């Protein structure tokens, strides 16, 4: 399991480059300033205001880089906290924004929500090869609706267990397309921490942690 906490003190290449460039420029500035101060004409001294302005500019850039580093560290800490807490999802039932659901023991279930009344709502189920295996019509009123599929296909056969995708084509009275929000619920069987975002494994359906809407104990 990768540890984001161990990398809190590490910086991105962009920040490292910024700090290195600032340090090099600041050192060069100080060397030039020292040389000019040593060789200035006592009867016509250099304008100190310009050097003060330069120092203020360097200070402002340095503060901005420090703020960026602090923000990056905060994001890493938040990511580490999300990774740690997500492990506790295993064994619980999660509801997530996803059109995928697993057909198992003769049932695959979804919930979909319509933001307004629809004139028609056509439901299409596709298999993992993107082939249409079933079609039907759904509820058209505003709000959330449950939909369950028993695995029966258009040809009358029974679809094998596996992950299937639900599509909803809904239209308003004026013919305008209505976007339905599709959700699915399943027991969390694992957590993948290998990528940049935590992936929640829901019995063959993988969703990013940000898509999980609710979590409850398995009944």
N, C-alpha and C positions, 0 to 999 in steps of 0.2 A: 504493500500500500504506500503510495507516495506521500510524503509529509510536506504539506504546504507550510507548516509552522517553521520547519527548519530553514525555509527559504525567505523568511521575513526580512532577514538582514541582507539578503541578496538584492541586487538591483537589476533592472532591465539594461540591456546594452545601450539603449538610448540615453538613460540617465548617467551611466558610467561615462559615455562619450562626452556628455554635456559637462560633467564635473571635470574630466580631464582637460577638455578644451578651455574651460573657464580658468583652471589652475595655470595652464600654460600661458594664456593671455594675461592673467593677472601678474604672473612672475615677470613676463616680458615688460609689462607696463611699469612695474616697480624698478626694473633694471634701467629702463629709459628715463624714468623720473630721477633716479639717483644720478645717472650720468649727466642729465641736463642741469640738475641742481649743482653738481660739482663744477660744471663748466659755464655756468651762467655769468653774465656780465654784472658785476656788483652795481654798476651805475644804471643798468637797465634790467632789473630782476624779472624773472618769469612771473606770469599771472597765476597766482595760486588758485584762483577761482576755477580755472579750467581743470586743474588736477583734482580739486574737491568734487567737481561734477563727475569726473571719470570714476572716482572712488565710490560715489553714490550709485552710479550706474552698475558697477561691478557688484556692489552690495545687494542691489535689487535683483539682479540676475541670480546671485547665489541664494537669496531667500526663495525665489521662485523654484529653483531646482530642489531645494530642501523641502518645500511644500509638496512638490510632485513626488518626491521620494516617500514622504510621510503618507500621502494618499495611496501610493502603490502598496506600501506596507499594510495599510488598513484593509485594502481590498484582499490582500493575501490572507490576512487574519480572518476576514469574513469567509473566504473560501474554505479555509481550514475548519472553521466552525461548522459550515454547511456539510463538509465531508464527514466530520465527526458525528453530527446529529443524524445524518441520513442513514448511518448504519443501523440505527434504532428502528428504521422503517421495516426491516426484514421481518416477515411473519404477519404484518398488519395489512389491512385492505386499503389500497390507495385508489383514489379517483383522480383521473388525469385528463387533460385535454388531448385526446388522440382519437383518430377514426378507426384504430385497430383494436380488435378484441379476439380472444382465443376461443375457438369452438372446442368444447370439451364436455363429454358426457351428454351430448345431444343438445347443447345450448351455448349460444354466444349472445351476450347482452351489451347494449349501448344505452346511453341517454343522449337526447338531442334537445336543444333549446332554440325556439324560434323567437326573434325579437318582435315580431308582429304577425297578425293573421295572414295565412297564405291561402291562395286560391287552390293550389295543389302542392303536394310534396311527394316526390318520387324517390324511393329508397332503393339503392343498388348495392349489392355485396359482391366484392371481387376477392379472388384467392391470391396467393403469394406470387402467382405468375401474371397478375393483372387481368385475369379472365373473369368475365361476369358469370356468376354462378346462381344468382337469385335476384329477383326484382319484386317489389311490392309498393303499395302506397302507404303513406303514414299520416299521422295526425297533423292537422293544419292550424290549430289554434295557438295563440301566443302562449309561451311558457315552455316548461320542460316536459318531455315525454319519454317514456321508457319503451325500448324496442328489443324484443327477443327473437332470435332466429334458431329454429330447431335443426338446422343443417340440411333440410330438404332443398334440393336444387331445382332449377327450371326443367331439367329432364326427368325429374321424379326420383332420382337416386339420392343417396345420403352422402354428403360431403365428408371427407376424412377430417379428423381432428387437426387443428392448426390455427394459424393466425389469419384472420380475414379483415378486409377493410370495408367500412360503410361509407357510401357517398349519398348525399342528400341534395336533390335539385328541387328547390322551392321557389315559387313565384307568387308575387302579390297580385291583387286584383287588376292592376294596370299592366301586368306583365313583367314588372321589374324583378330582377333576381333578388332573392332573400338568402343571406348567408346564415346557415345554421351552425351553432356551436355543438360539436360532438364530443362526448365524454365516454370513458369506459372505466370500469372498476375491476380490480383483481388483486389477489394477494401478492405482496412483494416477495420475490424469491431471491433477490440479490441486488447488490449495489456495485456499479462499475466506477472506480475512481481513477482509471488510467488516463483519461483525457482531460481537457481543460474544463469541462463541465461534468458534474456528477450525473450519471445515468442510472435511472431506477428501472430494474428489471421486474416486469409484472407477468410472470408466467409465459415468457416468449415475446411479450410486447415490451419494447424498450423506449422509455421516454426521458427527456431531460428533467432534472429535478425541478426546474422552473415551471414545468407543465403540471405538476402535482397540485391539485386543488384542495384535497381533503384526505384525511388519514383516520382510520378507526380500527379498533380491535376486531379480529376475525370472529365472526359469529358461528 
